[in-house]
Amino acid sequence: MMNMIQACAPIAQRRPADSLLVATMGAMFALDRIEAELGLPEAANRINAVPLMGGSAGIGLGLALAQPQRRVIVVDGDASLLMELGSLNTVAVQAPANLLHVVIHNGAQFSGLANSRSPHASFSFTQAARNAGYRHAETVDDPAAWPARFSALLAQDGPVLVDLMVAPMPQQ
């Protein structure tokens, strides 16, 4: 299992410069930290979908349909995606080839703030995406394998979903 920085670092480091990134909650803060440490432009081509918990897949879908020439990466939280579970079907029906949907699956709501445990720790977003009709869906839990998988998934026609198994942050 990886931590939040290991989950977000390949996204910050390897995403195409002209890609659009939609980020939620803990991922947004992790990306801020990584981008600052790497000296990357702050939030370049990024939309922070906060406080819109439950809306990042819809934002990403709209961007992917409006700008099909650009790769769109949605970094969603597991609790957020549970609130918008029907969006998996909407994305699959529209079938944007340029959409990569990354789920930070840490079993916690408001990670890094209240860190309330969610009752869905064993829920399979990979299976839900497959059932909805995503072109490809997989689970990644190995931090050493994730950077290469991220690059490979970016090269695939979407919609693609990857469910990243991430350790919850310690309660504060």
Phi, psi and omega in degrees: 000146182254167174262176185297321180294317178297327179288320187269335184302313179299328179294312180296320186278328191247355182289144179301144183301328182266006179287159175253135183238127174249121184235146177241157173026245187303324179296322179301314181292321178295317178297320176304312182296313182295315180299320178295316180295327181272354182071025178281154177302135183298122174051039179297124179053037181238138172247124176268113184273052179235131014265028182277067178294125179099010184236001187292324179296320178294319176297314180298320178297314179301316178295318181297320179287324182285331183228069186296345179278350181249143174286134177244127180242122176255122175252101188256157172263154181295318178294322178296314181294326176299327178290338183237033187306326178296341179294335176301316179294317180298315178298313182298320180295319179285334173050053177291122182291343186259016185251125172244121183252111181256127179250123173275102186260088181246003177066020182225146172264147176054045182307129179090348177249269179273331178054045177291131178293140177261149182279010189248022188306329181263001180297136182260102175292331177299311180293320179298318179293319176299314180297326179288333179116016174302146180296324180210143175211140179208164177249137177233129178233358183261113181297332179287329181275337188300316181302316179292322178295320178302312179299318180294319180292325176299329182280346182276150170289139182259185009283141180237138175236138172233128180260105182270123179276110188239135177292137177293149177290151179299146178295144182253000000 
